[in-house]
Amino acid sequence: MHRRKFMNVTASAATALALRPLALAEEQERKTPVAYPDAAVEVVDPRFTKYKVNNTAVERLYTGTRWAEGPVWFGDGRYLLFSDIPNNRMLRWLEETGEVTVFRSPSNYSNGNFRDRQGRLLTCEHDSRRVTRTEYDGTITVLADRFQGKPFNAPNDIVTHSDGAIWFTDPGYGIMSNYEGHRADFELPANVYRLDPKTRELTVVASDMDKPNGLCFSPDEKKLYIVDTGVPKHPGDLRPIRVYDVVDGVCLKNGRLFVNMAPGSSDGIRCDVDGNVWSAAGWAGESFNGVHVFAPDGTLIGKIHLPETCANICFGGAKKNRLFMAASQSLYAVYVETQGVQIP
């Protein structure tokens, strides 16, 4: 069964409930136009200038979530899926009409989403404490739900390598409260895992963080960036995005600080084709909320300011030059003059 059939199956599954989208023309007419260039897209370092599109603006595509997360682009269906964790559902935004529908409810308090190299949806589920794959016919396959006989904490974010391996973080936020899952005891450390989808062999690739969260590969896959969202225990503690060298595509070494996000924090991250790291940002006031963009050397080069804390991001659109931002109660987007590296 091909991806096109998968698109049709999942589209029919998503029509159960249509939500009133902000993108309706009558709503747009009542919105105050933004003067170009949009001041919400800030050039901090001259290197960011070439990525800013001067005659576009940050758009709010939808509002109505409690904590939006895990955006993933389906170009073959021209839609974006994203999680609304506390509402226990996944939503679908249609590029052609701006309509938002419920894609999956209940979603087991799903968080991070990605696509494998065959175009299938991969999802981290808080409540069921597992990683799943949605097949072309819409059925759900459990890829992993435990390590060494013990249940995961609550898988959080997920990416794939070109060899097909699935890498995911397990900080456990879904068992720390009933708001994003259900309270339960930790039975495993907060690890980062690599899953071989063919053999189902599961290995720990990093265990040196308090709360490993968002992650992404560099364009050449020689580096893996991982966010640690653990709460600082002492004044002056770092709020790090770490970077590791990827060895033979199967393990990590030389973990080190990439950037310190203090006084705020990162969450989800993505790389563009030039190796810049685009990071969700929040928890440090209005001027901090949005997306921070770092050059490969760790220099902050740009910001996209949002009125809400941003949790996660992805590139999408026909040319992969549209940045989608899941931010608290809303979904935002802006066109940029670069492209994301994710495949498909």
Summary of the structure (lengths in Angstrom):
residues: 344
radius of gyration: 18.8
end to end distance: 17.1
largest distance: 57.1
contacts: 1217
relative contact order: 0.15
helix: 8%
strand: 43%
